[in-house]
Amino acid sequence: MAEIQATGPMESHFVRGEHTLRVPMSLFRENRERLVARLRANPNVPNKGAFVVLQGGSEIPFNDTDICWPFRQESYFQWCFAVEEPNCFGCLDVTSGVSILFFPRLPQEYAVWEGYIHSTDDFRKRYAVDEVYYTDEIAEVLAKRGATLLLTLQGLNTDSGLIAREAIFEKIEQFNVNNVLLHPEIAECRVIKSPREIEVLRYVVEISSEAHKAVMRAVRPGFAEFQAEAVFQHYAYAVGGCRHVSYTCICGSGHNSSILHYGHAGAPNNRVLKDGDICLFDMGGNYCGYAADITCSFPANGKFTKDQKMIYDAVLEARTAVLNAAKPGVSWSDMHILANKVLLSNLVKGGLLVGDIDEMMSAGLGEIFQPHGLGHFLGLDVHDVGGYLPGHPERPSQPGLRKLRTARTLRAGMVLTIEPGCYFIDCKLDEALANKDQAKFIMQEELQRFRGWGGVRIEDDVLITDTGVENMTKVPRTTEEIEAWMAGGRDSKLPQECRVSDN
């Protein structure tokens, strides 16, 4: 359990040392209040007797051992309660707004192996809720409070295709259960961030920005991709208190920088950087459950080649065009189209393509060089919920747009990534060259020198404001800024302890 530090007689915080952000538990009380207000406004929710019931995350054993993976709380449960312990339940009385937590009843031996056994009153104060009981009392407590309808969570995550975890507890069959009403309401709450949520996101993005800058200063030819990953994780945890990263770090160099989700178990960031490589490092810390997601692209030796600069500047111009155009009322699909048009226009200027940009877009050429969507919602999940909820635009079917994680109209309070990219992926290039409607735009001889070259992605975490965009990411972005920043880490040779054989 995080240390309890009060700013007043009833306030407690999530904090990881005096040098890190203090996140007040009232943030999550406000989240609960927002959810209750939405449910009260829903005509399908009864005026009395309706209770939200959420089940928290469980510890997951490593295979068949008695060792568990590091625990991370289920995201909807985190949004409501910020409970750090596993195997808990939480309830909200929609009529009164009363919040109730249920914790496992622990055996006395827990004190020997895991530490102090906290009382229900300890937990009530720690998590700023109204009442706390044990999980073997859920049915009894709800019955005494007059529960007639339980609103449980079941809904599709349109990014993963998986279903949110629905609460199940002993004797739940005694109650009427509705698992349809809650999901769209609580997911929509998560789409628009509160001012206090935005403060946490600013913090984790700032820490992740500084960690990326530490990586840029550290790398050079002879450095391994996984060593760059280690530099990021060390900074994010030691300086920022981020015990977790929000996703598997992507540390691609050379050709690996064209692999969109490189870094997985079959390709574990294990290549050694070579002179002349372009690096694409996509990493984000996680603090109090909230995620950052930043990508920096730069040359391993600190100096861009002519080709690297041309591709990088094309992507940067696409990113900047979206930063300047995004605001409330603008379609995210239109932002994706804008980014693709700017990218293709620059590839024409660079001699890789020839022809009319609108015709290229109609032929689907944008998806050849950027086979992913422009960006996604960001919050408690790196690909945050709410992309395709009922009542909002459905997933488009056109090339490029079909990969968008949301097609919604922007609103103030949304937090998204803007991450255009340009990649030279053999299978995608072969696909285009075999398609006469796309091949006619491609200067094949010019393109040939980019085979195996890799790719560039620039990813910023942004807040949609009332008038436009706040870019929360603070890293060097122009080629001149990157070269100047990296020059500060070029004074010494690669330390002996960092030298890795690439055999």
Protein Blocks (a to p, Z undefined) as FASTA:
>chain_A
ZZdddfbfkbccddebjkbccddfklmmmmmmmmmmmmmmpmkbcfbhpacddddddddd
ehjbfbdcdddddfklmmmnopabghiacdddfknopacdddddddfklmmmnopcddfk
lmmmmnopabdcdfklmmmmmmmnopabdcddddddfknopacdddddehklmpccdfkl
mmmmmmmmmmpccfklmmmmmmmmmmmmmmmmmmmmmgcghiafklmmmmmmmmmmmmno
pabafbdcdddehjllmpmkgoiaklgoiaccdehiacdddddddeehiacdddddddfk
lpacfklmmmmmmmmmmmmmmmmmgcghiafklmmmmmmmmmmmmmmmnopagcjfklmm
mnommmmmmmccfbdcddjbfbdghklgghiacddfbehjlmpcbfcdcdehiacddddd
ddddfklmmmmmmpmklmmmpcfklmmmmgonbpadddddddddfklccdfbdcdfbfkl
mmmmmmmmmmbccdfklpccfZZ
